[in-house]
Amino acid sequence: MLVFDHVSKRYPNGYDALSDVSLSVDAGEFVFLTGPSGAGKSTLLKLINGVERSSQGQVHIAGQNITRLPARKIPTLRQSIGVVFQNHQLLFDRRVYDNVALPLLIAGMKPTDIGRRVRAALSKVGLTGREDDWPETLSGGEQQRVGIARAVVHRPPILLADEPTGNLDPDLSREIMSLFLQFSQLGVTVLIATHDLELVEAMPARRVQLQDGRMIAR
């Protein structure tokens, strides 16, 4: 599903975020990316969804080399990838329904299909019946669940998460991670960047460790 072939990323200021990283992730695999701040975890995720481009090496997704993918094709690439952020990035002037529906609206889906997809996504994250709630009325854990519902509402084969439990207490963190595990068990390829080693060790998932942009364990 995902292949990094001797990938390096150097930013214009000369900073090497990744150096000669090779990694293969199977379809439906659950993988943790670990390492201290600045290890290259976020950069690796950004290379997958086209936010950044590699300086050297190649990135393949489902057999397609996306390293030099034309800019006009990046939106199509992102339709196959769901992204969950640490700070949720919800729109607080829109209700839960509209937040979750946003990717489908952008894709031009019919309203009747959007409603069905939104309700199904909210059901998967345990928020059935909360479509009309405003984000500010939700707890931090519930807001993160809305963010996850938005990431999976278009049924992507790949789900990326960058420190998704960074602002949550241990109990909520375990609940959120169990959701990611459920998606993996349904065949979704899940990559999660985190520094919470205690949580990582409690989960039945592969661990890839980065340090100073280099892979030191996989």
Buried (B, 14 or more C-beta within 10 A) or exposed (E): BBBBBEBBBBEEEEEBBBBBBEBEBEEBBBBBBBBEEBBBBBBBBBBBBBEBBBBBBBBBBEEEEBBEBEEEEBEEBBEBBBBBBBBBEBEEEBBBBBBBBBBBEEEEBEEEEBBEBBBBBBEBBEBEEBBEBEBEEBEEBBBBBBBBBBBBBBEBBBBBBBBBBBBBEEEBBBBBBEBBBEBBEEEBBBBBBBBBEEBBEEBEBBBBBBBBBBBEEB
